[in-house]
Amino acid sequence: MAPTHYATGGDLLVAVLRELGIDTVFGIVSVHNLPLVEAVDRELRFVPVRHEATAVNAADAYGRARGSLGCALTSTGTGAGNAAGSLVEALSAGTSVLHVTGQVETEYLGSGRGFIHETKDQLGMLRAVSKYAQTVTSTDTAAHILRKAAQATLTAPAGPASVEWPVDLQYAAQRDAGGRAQIGSAVVCPAGGSLPAEGDLVAAQALLAKARRPLVWAGGGATRARDELAELLRVTGAGLLSSNSGRGAVPEDHPQVIGNFATTPVCRALLADADLLVTVGTHFRSNETADYGLVLPDAHIQIDIDAAALGRVYPARHALHGHAPEVLAALLPHARPAEEGWTRRVAAVREDVRATLHDNIGPQAAICDAIRAALPREAVVARDVTIPSSSWGNRLLEMYDPRDNVFPRGGGIGQGLGMGIGAALARPDAPTVVLAGDGGLAVHLGELLTLAQERPRLTLIVFNDGGYGVLRNMQDRYSERRSGVDLATPDFELLARACGLPYARIAAEDHALPVISHAVASDGPTLVEVDLARLGPMKNPFTPPVKIPGQ
């Protein structure tokens, strides 16, 4: 293939992004990325967010909502540093983000002169928070490095890829030697990693054939094996537990889907009576296993594309290293129906955990019900780390497609609105809802201006309790005083008006359905404040599933 020539690095970047199916890029313009931003803004859609962390969060959610990858542009030095926290989120979640950041001119790179925006060992920082990171060193290698980064972020187990690009090389003409046919836009299995060793597979097949009280646990890796997972449930009558990341792998209105309730008493009892657990692509996070105190069946088949995950948290009698669709397809011919009554018990547990939680959250149940009633079946619900998300948004609010299930898997607050903006722009034909607390929203309050400027179909529901409610509940339960949890809160109606955003308020249960339905039906953004003091408390104050020594 004859080389292709581009006038600038920005033109080359646009060409690579088009190959990847990316039409929207999130970032902040700078003197050290100007050629890239100008080309993207001219040829694609550039969204000028107000903080580099949001650029990565939005790109991350853009990829999640489309089942592919997103792109963020940041500046060098402080700008790249600002992006690091959100790269940690993408690394923790195993999501696909192409992060392109500027760098000082090649002549001064690494000289330590204190050139504007220069930082010590930026590449080392990026490598610490990315799956792949590399520096563009010439105009002949930029295209290869961009495609290699895209390939890395799209190869399971996925994670963000960062490219730093000196600004003098961005302005220069580029030579592209080719390689366009090598990359798609969806996560792929690494070469040679589809199926486990034959002996391991045969032993797991025999164990599955004998199981009469089976359970399945779906993690994020199961979302790429939706058909095979649904067929396993159909053939066996097994119940399906899930991590937060695995929600929607099988639609949560399926009668055998118990969901993200593994640590509840009735699910613990079900696990105790199960004679087999098949886990698919889950890493057993501490907050989903009661700090690893959850007891799993001894008969455990664990499937994961990441060999390091096998047996890392829980022993697995059969650890199957491979790609979930292929491994499940190899197991399915050996599956047998559960014993009589097991599937009925699964369905009863499903109803029990949902009814119990619905009752426990008190008046907030009306909001949960209203969101589900107002949204179409396929719509993103992006959730920041806040009490409503952690207590019921991550469990009770049904998900039917994993691409609709957007949340910060690493647990950092303040990322929800940026994620919601990215998801909403990825899928403009459907409404998006964001659940955020007043404390988390304040971390990136400036993104209200991005929301006002871009005007996506996004309903931002802000649960206002005047601070960090999760930590406040912990301190009220375990301490004699509060520290750092009570915060000044803006008048959200005035704030929305200042930003040019429509505003509505929920202060009673009967407000929820009309307010949320009206907001979701609109063509643009709406800020909905939930006045938790007026709405009333949950029956049981929510505290996170973490251990405090001595308590």
N, C-alpha and C positions, 0 to 999 in steps of 0.2 A: 504494500500500500504506500502510495506517495505521501510524503509529509504534508501536513496542512499548516499554514502560517496564519497567525492572528496578530492584529495591530498592537494589542496590549494583553496583559495578564487577565484583565477583566473580561475581554472577549473570549479568551480561552476558558475561563471559569464558567461563563454562560453556556458555552458549548458542552462542557462536561455536565453541568446541571441539567441541561436538556436531555442528554443521554440517560440521566438518572430519573427523569420524569418529575423533576422539581420545578415548580412554577412560582414559588414564593420563598423568599429568603428574609431572615430576621437579623437585625443588627443595629449597630451605631456607627455612623460615619466618622472618619478621623483622617488626619493628614497622612496616616500610615496605612490606610486601606482605600483611599479615594478612588483609584482606578477600578477597583473591584466593585465598590458600591455604585459608581456611576454606570458601569456596564450592566449590572444587575437591574438597577432602577430603570434603565432605558429599555431593556429587552424582556425583563420578567417583572415580578412585583417585589419591591423592597419595602419591608415594614420597619420603620424607624422606632424601635422600642426605646424605653428610657433608661435601661440598665443592661449591661452585657449578660448578667445572669439570666435575665428574662429572654434575651436573644436565644440562648441555648435551651432554656425551658420551652420556649415556643417552638423552636425547631424540633425538639424532642417530641413534643405532643403532636406536631404536624405529621411526623413520621408514624407515631403510634396510631393516630386516627385514620391514616391511609394504609397502614400495614406495610410501610416502606421506610424511608429515611427523610430527614430534614436537614437544612443547612443554616448555620449561623455565621455571621461575619462580625469580628471584633477587632479592636485596635491592639497594638502591642503594649507590653508593660502592664500598667494598671488595668487596662481594658481586658487583657487576657487573664489577669489575676481575678478580676471580677467574675469572669466566666467560669472559674475553676470549680466553685461550689456546685454549679449546675451540671458541670461535666462529671462530678462525683455522683450526682443523682443518675445520670445516664449510664455511668459505669456500674453502679449498684443495680440498676434496673435491667441492664443488658439491652439497651435500646440503641438504635442506629442514628447517630448524629455526625454530620460532616461539619467540623468547626474549622473555619479558615480565619486566621488572625494575621495582622500585619507584623512587620519587624522593621527595625531600623535599617538604614542603607547598608549594603554589603560591606562597604569600605570601613564602617565603624562597628560592625557586628562582632561582639565579643571583646571589644577593646577596653571596656570598663571606663570610658571617658565620661559617662553620665550624659550621653546623647539623649535628647528629649524622647520620653517614653521608653527609654532603654531599661531593661531589668537584668539582673544576674541570672544566667542559665534559664531563660524562658523555656527552652526546649525540655530541660529536665523537669520543670514544673508541669508542663503539658504531658510528659510521659507518665508522671505520677498519677494523673487523673484521667488518662485516656488509654484505650486499648492499643492505639497506634498513634505515633506522633513523629513528624519529620519536618525538616527545613528544606524549602526550595533553594537550591544553590546555583541554578543556572536557568536560562530561558529554554534550554533543550530538555530539561528534566521536569519542569512544572507539570506538564500534562501527565506524565507517568506517575508522579507522586500523588496528584489529585485522584487518579484512578485507583492507585494502590490503596490510598486512604479509604476510598469508597468501598473497595472490595473488602478491606479489613472490617469496616463497620457493618457490612452486610453479611459477614460470615459468622455463623453460630459457633460458640456463644458470642453474641454481638456486644457492642460497646462503642463509645464515641471515638472518632478519629480526628486528630488535630493536625493542621498544616500551618506552619508559620512561613510567611512570604515577605522577604525584604522589599521595601517599597520601590527601590530603584528597578528591581526585576519585575515588579507589577507594571510599571510604566513602559517597559521594553517590549519589543516585538517578540512573539513566542513561536517556537517551532514544535509542532505536535507530530510525533512519529507514528501515531495510531494506537490501536488497542481497544477501540470502541466496542467491539463485539464481546469483550470479555466480562462485562459487568451488566447485571440486571438492576432491578430496583426493589427486590424483596430479599429477605434473609435466606441464605442458602446454607446447606450442610457442607463442612469441609470435605475435601476429597478423601475418600476411603473411610469416612466416619459414619456411614449410614446404619450399619448393623453390627451388633456385638459378635464376639467369638461364638462359633457354632455350639460348642459344649455348654457355654453359659446360657445360650438361648434355648437349647433342648431341655435343660434342667428347669428353666423358668416355665416353659410350655407344660411340662409335667405337673408342676406345682399348680398352675392355673387350672389344669384339667381336673384336679382333685378338689378344688375349692368349692364350698357350698354356702359360705357366708362371706362373700367378697365385698371389699370396699376399694374405691379408687380415689386417689388424691391428685387433683390437677393443679400444677403450678404454671408459671408463665410459659414454660416450654411446651405445655400441652395445647396452647392456643394455635399451634401450627399443625395439630393433629385432630382437628375438630370432628371430621367424619369418622375416623377410626375410634375416637373416644365415644362418640354417640353409639356406634355399633357395638362396642364392648358393653355398654350399659344395656343395650337392647338384648344382646345374647345372654348375658349373665344375670340381669336383674339387680346388679350391684348398685350400691349407693355411691354418690359422688360428693366427696368433700373437696374444697378448693382453698388455695391460698388466695390472698387478695389479687395477686397477679394472674391467677388462673380463671378468674371470674368471667363468665360468658363463653368459655370454651365449649360448653354445652349450655344452651339458653336456660336461664335460671327459673323459668316457669315449668321446666321438665319435672315430672313428679318424682324422679329419682335423684334430683340435684338437691343435696342438703346445703352445700355452699360453704361459706367462710365462717363456720361455726364449730370447728374441731374441738375447741377447748371447753365447750359447754358441757354440763353434767351428762345430758342424754347422749351426746356424741362420744364422750369418753366411755360411757357404758357400751355403746355400739362398737367402738374400736376394741374394747375388751373382749367382746363376743365374736368378733370377726376372725375367720380362719385364714384370711389372706388380705394384705394391703398392697395394691399396685400404685406406686407413686410415679408421676410423670412430670419431669421438668420442674420440680420444686426444690428450693434450697432450705426449707424448714426454718424460716426466719424466727428470731427469738420471740417477737410479739405475736406470732401465730402458733406458737407451741408452748406458751406459758414459760418462757425462758428455758426451753428444752425439757420441761418437766412433764410434757404430755407423753403418755405411754402408748407406743405403737405395737401392733402384733409382731410376734417373732417371725412369722412367715411374711416376708417383705420383698417384693420385687421393685427395685428402683431403676427407673429409666432416665438417663440424662445425656445430653450431648457434651456436657462438660465433665470430663473424666475426674476432675478434682472434686466434684460435688458428690460422687458416689461414696456412700458410707461416711461422709465427713461429719454429719450430725447424728444420724441414726444408723445402726447396723443394717445392712441389707443382705438377706440370705442369697439373693441373686441380683448383683449389680450389673446392669446392662448398659454399656456405653454405646450410644447410637442415637440416631435421629428418630424422634418420637413417632412420626407417621409410619416409617418403615418397621420399627420394632413392634409397634402395636399391630400392624398388619400381619407380622409373622406370628404373633401370639394368638390372634383372633380365631384361627381354625381349631384351636385347642380349648377354647372357652366353653363352659357348660352352664346350664341354668342353675341358679341358686336353689337352696332347699325351700320347701313350701313355707310361706310366711315371712321369709327374710325381706323380700321387696316390699311387702305391706308394712313391715316394721320400719324400713327406710323411709317410706312415705309418711308414716306417723311421726318419726323424728323430725323430718323436714317441716311438717306443720307445727310441731311443738316449739322448735327453736324460733320460728318466725312469730308465732303468736306471743311467746314470752317476751321477745325483744320489743315487739310492737306495743305491748302493754307497759314495759319498763320505761320507754322513752316518753311516756306521757303525752303532752300536747304537741311535741315535735313529730309524732306519728302522722298528724294531719298534714304536715309539710312534706314528709316522705311520700305519703299517698298522693298528694297533689302534684308533685313533680312527675311521678310515674304516670298519672292520669293525663297530664298536660302534654307530655312528650310523645312523639311518634316512637314506634318500636325501635328504630335505629336512630339514635341520637347520642352524642357524647355527653357524659356527666363527668366534669373535671372536678376533683376534690382536693382542696388544700388540707393540711393537717390541722384539724379542728374537731371539737367534741362531736358535732353532728356527723362529720365524715367518719371518725373513728368508731363511733358507737353504732350508727345505723347506715350511713352512706356506703360504707365498705361491706355491708352485710345484707341489710333488709331491702335496700333500693335495688330492685332486680336489674341485672345486666343480661342482655341477650346476644351480645357480640363483643369479643375482647377488644375490638378497636374503639368501643364506646367507653371503655373502662380506663380512664386516665387519672392518675394520681401519683404523687411523689413516693416511690417505693422505698427510697432511702430514709424517709421520715422527716425531712427538713421542712420547716414552715415557710410560708411566703411564696411558694412556687405555683399555687393553684391558678391565679389569674393569668399569669404568663402562659401556662399550659393550656388554659381555656382559650386564650386568643389564638394560639397556634392551631389547636384542634378546630376551632370555628372557621378559620381561614382555609384549613385543609378540606373542609366539607361544608361549603357555603350554602348548599341546598337544604341543610337540616339545621334546626336550632341546637344550640349548645347551652348547657347549664353549668355554672361554677358554684361550688359550695366553699365559702371561706369564712373564717372568723375575723373579727375586727383586728385582733392582734397580728395574725398572719398577713392580712391585707396591708397593714401599715408597713410591712417590710419592703414592699414595692408599690407604695401608693401612687407613685408616678405613672404606673401603667394604666391608671384610669384615663390618662390623657391619650395613651395609645388606643385604648378602647374607644374613646370619643373620636379620635382621628380616623381610625380604620372602619368603624361602624359595622362590625360583624353581628350576626344574629346570635347574640350572647346575653343570657340572663345571669347576672351576678347576684347571688343570694348571700348577703353578709349577715352572719349571726353575731349580733352585738351583745356581748356580756361585759364590756368594759375592761378587757384585759386578756390574759392567757388563762382561759378557763380550766384547761387540763391540769396545769401546774398549780393553779389555785385550789382545785379540788384535792390534789395530793397534799398540799400544805395544810389545808383545813383538816384533812384526815390524820396526818402523821406529825404535824408540827404545832408549835404553840403560837406562831405568828406567820404572817405572809411576808414574802420577800420578792420584790421585782415582778409581781404578777398583776397588779392593779395599774391600769394605764389610762391616760387621757384619751378620750375617743372623740372624733369630730362629729359635728352635726352632719349626718350623711345626706340629708335632704339638701342642705346648703352646698355641700361638697359636690353632689351630683349636678346641681344647678350651675355651679361654677365651671364644671367640666362639660356642660352641655349634654348631660345624660338624663333621660327620663328616670323618675324615682317613684317607688311605691313602698309601702310599709305593711308589715304583718305584725299585729299586736294581739291577735286572738286566733283560735283555731279556725273559726269560720271565715277568716280573711284568706287563708292559704290557697284554696282552690281558685277563687276568682282572680286574685292578684297574680299568682303564678301562671295561670292559663292565659291571662291577658299579656303578660310579659313575653311568654314563650311564643305567642302568636304574632308578635310584632316583627317588623322587618329589620330591626336593628337592636342595639344594646339597651338594657334596662338595669338599673341598680335597685335591688329589692332588699330593704333592711328588715331583718327579723329582730324585733325588740324583745329580747329574751326575758327581761324583767317583767314586762307586761304579759308575755305569753304564758309564763309560769314554768316551774322547774320540772325536770324529769323526776320520776319516782325514786330513782337511785342515782346519785351524782356519779358521773363517769370518771373513773381514774384509769390511767394506762396500765397495760399488763407488764409492769416492770417491778423488780424486787428492790426493796429498801432494806439494807442490812439492819438486823435487830427488830424488824417489824413483822 
